Amino acid sequence: MVMDADPADLDELEFQIIAWQKEEGYSLRNKVFNFGFEGPSELDEAIPIIDQLHWANGDSDYDIADIRRAADRRVEGKTKLHRSAEGQQPWMNATTEDETWPTVANAVCADLGAVIARAIPEAVELESIYWTVSDYPNTVGGRLATLNVGSLEVLYVPREPFELINPHGERVQIHCSVLNMSPGTMITDGEVRERWQTTGPMIPTMSRQPSYSIGPVDNVTIPTGYVARALDHVEILQGVREFCLNLMRANQSGMFRRWHSRELARRAYEEHVRVTDQ
């Protein structure tokens, strides 16, 4: 296929043609404008292709022994999250009798640990290379923490709490975590699928499908401390794993590496081990 084009329009034309070919069902090997490409990747040297496929399909699991060793690393001080006023608040802002986590900071670490351990392949070995955590960043008005995989955020926790209505009809202020996953996991044609309308702990009215530079993603809001329960749903775990794997195949985390907090990662490992042991 040949056409005349202004050189300034070539990137946009490439983007449109790739999108058209993908909609037609073709598998494309090129990397640019083609999230989830099937060509060679640097990640293939760290994780064999067959293992990547098993991981994305949910046919393999992580090694808790690796997480335990990482949790036992030397303590490197107190994180900004744990020192912050928001992080020191009681979990769920004292609106529940459940005392699983003493503070919001503990619940945030539990959420980070759940996604790191269960959704990122070879997480400990590839820490700061393919994924990073940011400690109390100022991004988009301020966040308690952000988990970045490749060049994009997978999990983030805004500093400002959300106002929700509990089962008793009372308005409550609680912190929430926001989780990204592959498009179509929960939302089709812009609408939350019926399967998830009443399925906790996701909040259907706060599920959406925003677009990033890589294209649309399913974006769900979950009360902080409950992300592990969301990952207990096989479809969601698979959607987050597939999303993380595609991000890792596309890019390493060079742009976020300078802000990586080893201590926040250690505390996330530690919290995940504690929850697993319980």
C-alpha positions as CSV (number, residue, x, y, z in Angstrom):
1,M,0.0,0.0,0.0
2,V,1.5,3.3,-1.1
3,M,0.3,6.8,-0.4
4,D,1.6,10.4,-0.5
5,A,2.1,12.0,2.9
6,D,3.8,15.0,4.5
7,P,6.8,13.9,6.6
8,A,5.3,15.7,9.5
9,D,2.2,13.4,9.4
10,L,4.1,10.1,9.3
11,D,3.8,9.4,13.1
12,E,0.1,10.0,13.1
13,L,-0.4,7.9,10.0
14,E,1.7,5.0,11.5
15,F,-0.5,5.2,14.6
16,Q,-3.7,5.0,12.6
17,I,-2.6,2.2,10.4
18,I,-1.4,0.1,13.4
19,A,-4.7,0.7,15.2
20,W,-6.6,-0.3,12.1
21,Q,-4.5,-3.5,11.6
22,K,-5.0,-4.5,15.3
23,E,-8.7,-3.9,15.0
24,E,-8.6,-6.3,12.0
25,G,-7.1,-8.9,14.3
26,Y,-3.5,-9.0,13.0
27,S,-0.6,-9.7,15.3
28,L,2.1,-7.1,14.8
29,R,5.7,-7.4,15.8
30,N,6.7,-3.7,15.8
31,K,7.0,-2.0,19.2
32,V,6.1,1.6,18.6
33,F,2.3,2.4,18.9
34,N,1.7,-1.3,19.6
35,F,1.3,-2.1,23.3
36,G,1.4,-5.8,23.8
37,F,3.6,-6.4,20.8
38,E,4.8,-9.9,20.1
39,G,8.3,-9.2,18.9
40,P,11.6,-9.8,20.9
41,S,12.0,-7.8,24.1
42,E,14.8,-7.2,26.6
43,L,12.7,-9.0,29.2
44,D,13.2,-12.2,27.3
45,E,16.7,-12.4,28.7
46,A,15.5,-12.2,32.3
47,I,12.3,-14.4,31.9
48,P,12.0,-17.0,29.1
49,I,9.0,-16.4,26.8
50,I,7.3,-19.7,27.9
51,D,7.5,-18.5,31.5
52,Q,6.0,-15.1,30.6
53,L,3.1,-16.9,28.9
54,H,2.5,-19.1,31.9
55,W,2.6,-16.1,34.2
56,A,0.2,-14.0,32.1
57,N,-2.3,-16.9,31.9
58,G,-2.2,-17.4,35.6
59,D,-0.6,-20.9,35.3
60,S,2.4,-20.1,37.6
61,D,2.8,-18.5,41.0
62,Y,5.5,-16.5,42.8
63,D,8.0,-17.8,45.3
64,I,7.2,-16.5,48.8
65,A,10.7,-17.4,49.9
66,D,12.1,-14.6,47.6
67,I,9.6,-12.1,49.2
68,R,10.7,-13.2,52.7
69,R,14.3,-12.6,52.0
70,A,13.6,-9.2,50.5
71,A,11.5,-8.3,53.6
72,D,14.5,-9.1,55.8
73,R,16.7,-6.5,54.1
74,R,18.3,-3.9,56.3
75,V,15.9,-1.2,57.4
76,E,16.8,2.1,55.7
77,G,14.9,4.6,57.9
78,K,11.3,5.6,58.0
79,T,9.4,6.4,54.7
80,K,7.8,9.7,54.0
81,L,4.5,7.8,53.8
82,H,4.8,6.5,57.4
83,R,5.8,10.0,58.6
84,S,2.9,11.7,56.8
85,A,-0.2,12.8,58.6
86,E,-2.4,10.9,56.2
87,G,-0.3,7.7,56.6
88,Q,-0.6,7.9,60.3
89,Q,-4.4,8.0,60.3
90,P,-6.2,4.9,61.6
91,W,-7.0,2.5,58.8
92,M,-10.4,3.1,57.2
93,N,-10.5,6.3,59.3
94,A,-12.0,4.5,62.3
95,T,-15.2,3.7,60.4
96,T,-14.9,-0.1,60.9
97,E,-14.2,-2.5,63.7
98,D,-11.8,-4.4,61.5
99,E,-8.3,-3.7,62.8
100,T,-6.3,-5.6,60.1
101,W,-4.0,-2.7,59.6
102,P,-3.3,-0.1,62.4
103,T,-2.7,2.8,60.0
104,V,-3.4,3.9,56.5
105,A,0.4,3.5,55.8
106,N,0.2,-0.2,56.7
107,A,-2.8,-0.7,54.4
108,V,-1.0,1.1,51.5
109,C,2.0,-1.2,52.0
110,A,-0.3,-4.3,52.0
111,D,-1.8,-3.2,48.7
112,L,1.7,-2.5,47.2
113,G,2.9,-5.9,48.5
114,A,-0.1,-7.8,47.0
115,V,0.4,-6.3,43.5
116,I,4.2,-6.6,43.6
117,A,4.2,-10.2,44.8
118,R,1.3,-11.6,42.8
119,A,1.3,-9.6,39.6
120,I,4.9,-8.8,38.7
121,P,7.0,-11.8,37.6
122,E,10.4,-12.3,39.3
123,A,9.5,-9.2,41.3
124,V,12.5,-9.2,43.7
125,E,15.1,-9.9,41.1
126,L,13.7,-7.2,38.8
127,E,13.1,-4.5,41.5
128,S,14.2,-1.0,40.3
129,I,14.9,-2.4,36.8
130,Y,11.4,-3.1,35.6
131,W,9.3,-1.7,38.4
132,T,9.6,1.0,41.1
133,V,7.7,2.4,44.0
134,S,7.5,6.1,44.7
135,D,7.2,7.2,48.3
136,Y,4.7,10.0,48.9
137,P,5.2,11.7,45.5
138,N,3.6,15.0,44.5
139,T,2.2,13.6,41.3
140,V,-1.3,14.8,40.3
141,G,-2.0,16.7,43.5
142,G,-0.2,14.3,45.8
143,R,-0.2,10.6,46.4
144,L,0.6,8.4,49.3
145,A,2.5,6.0,47.1
146,T,2.7,4.8,43.4
147,L,3.7,1.5,41.9
148,N,5.2,2.0,38.5
149,V,5.8,-0.9,36.1
150,G,7.9,-0.1,33.0
151,S,6.9,3.5,32.1
152,L,3.4,3.6,33.6
153,E,1.6,3.5,36.9
154,V,-0.2,0.3,37.9
155,L,-1.3,1.2,41.4
156,Y,-1.6,4.6,43.1
157,V,-3.1,5.9,46.3
158,P,-4.2,9.5,46.3
159,R,-3.6,11.5,49.5
160,E,-7.1,12.8,49.7
161,P,-9.7,10.3,51.0
162,F,-12.8,9.5,49.1
163,E,-16.3,10.1,50.5
164,L,-18.4,6.9,50.2
165,I,-21.6,5.6,51.6
166,N,-21.3,2.5,53.7
167,P,-23.9,-0.3,53.9
168,H,-25.7,1.5,56.7
169,G,-26.3,4.6,54.5
170,E,-23.7,6.7,56.4
171,R,-21.2,9.0,54.6
172,V,-17.6,8.0,55.4
173,Q,-14.2,9.3,54.4
174,I,-11.8,6.6,53.5
175,H,-8.6,6.3,51.5
176,C,-8.8,4.3,48.3
177,S,-6.3,2.6,46.0
178,V,-6.6,2.8,42.2
179,L,-5.6,-0.2,40.2
180,N,-4.9,-0.4,36.4
181,M,-5.3,-3.5,34.3
182,S,-5.7,-4.7,30.8
183,P,-8.7,-3.2,28.9
184,G,-11.7,-5.5,28.8
185,T,-10.9,-7.2,32.1
186,M,-13.9,-5.5,33.8
187,I,-15.2,-2.9,31.3
188,T,-16.5,-3.4,27.8
189,D,-17.8,-0.6,25.5
190,G,-17.3,1.8,28.3
191,E,-19.6,0.0,30.7
192,V,-18.8,-2.1,33.8
193,R,-19.7,-5.7,32.9
194,E,-22.6,-7.1,34.8
195,R,-20.3,-9.7,36.4
196,W,-18.7,-6.9,38.4
197,Q,-21.7,-4.7,39.3
198,T,-22.1,-6.2,42.8
199,T,-18.7,-7.9,43.2
200,G,-16.5,-6.5,46.0
201,P,-14.2,-4.9,46.9
202,M,-14.2,-2.9,43.6
203,I,-16.5,0.1,43.6
204,P,-18.4,-0.2,40.2
205,T,-19.5,3.5,40.2
206,M,-15.8,4.4,40.3
207,S,-14.6,2.0,37.6
208,R,-13.7,3.6,34.3
209,Q,-11.5,3.2,31.1
210,P,-9.1,6.1,30.7
211,S,-6.5,6.3,27.9
212,Y,-2.8,6.6,28.5
213,S,-0.1,6.9,25.8
214,I,-0.3,3.1,25.3
215,G,-4.1,3.2,24.9
216,P,-7.1,2.5,27.1
217,V,-6.8,0.6,30.4
218,D,-9.4,-0.6,32.9
219,N,-9.1,1.5,36.0
220,V,-10.8,0.4,39.3
221,T,-11.0,2.1,42.7
222,I,-10.7,-0.1,45.8
223,P,-10.8,0.8,49.5
224,T,-7.1,0.9,50.6
225,G,-6.2,-2.4,52.2
226,Y,-8.5,-4.5,50.0
227,V,-6.5,-4.8,46.8
228,A,-5.4,-8.4,47.7
229,R,-9.1,-9.3,47.8
230,A,-9.6,-7.9,44.3
231,L,-6.6,-10.0,43.1
232,D,-8.3,-13.1,44.5
233,H,-10.7,-12.9,41.5
234,V,-8.9,-14.9,38.8
235,E,-10.0,-12.6,36.0
236,I,-8.6,-9.5,37.8
237,L,-5.3,-11.1,38.7
238,Q,-4.9,-12.3,35.1
239,G,-5.8,-8.8,33.8
240,V,-3.2,-7.1,36.1
241,R,-0.6,-9.7,35.3
242,E,-1.1,-9.3,31.6
243,F,-0.9,-5.5,32.0
244,C,2.3,-5.6,34.0
245,L,4.0,-8.1,31.7
246,N,3.2,-6.0,28.6
247,L,4.5,-2.9,30.4
248,M,7.7,-4.8,31.2
249,R,8.1,-6.1,27.7
250,A,7.8,-2.5,26.4
251,N,10.2,-0.7,28.7
252,Q,12.4,-0.9,31.7
253,S,11.7,1.6,34.5
254,G,14.5,4.0,33.7
255,M,12.4,7.2,34.0
256,F,11.2,6.3,37.5
257,R,14.4,4.6,38.9
258,R,15.8,7.8,40.5
259,W,12.7,8.1,42.7
260,H,12.5,4.4,43.7
261,S,12.2,3.9,47.5
262,R,14.0,0.6,48.5
263,E,12.6,1.0,52.1
264,L,9.0,1.4,50.9
265,A,9.5,-1.7,48.7
266,R,10.9,-3.6,51.7
267,R,7.9,-2.6,53.9
268,A,5.6,-3.8,51.1
269,Y,7.3,-7.1,51.0
270,E,7.2,-7.3,54.9
271,E,3.5,-6.5,55.0
272,H,2.7,-9.1,52.3
273,V,4.6,-11.7,54.3
274,R,2.7,-10.8,57.4
275,V,-0.7,-11.0,55.7
276,T,0.3,-14.3,54.0
277,D,1.4,-15.9,57.3
278,Q,-1.9,-14.9,58.9
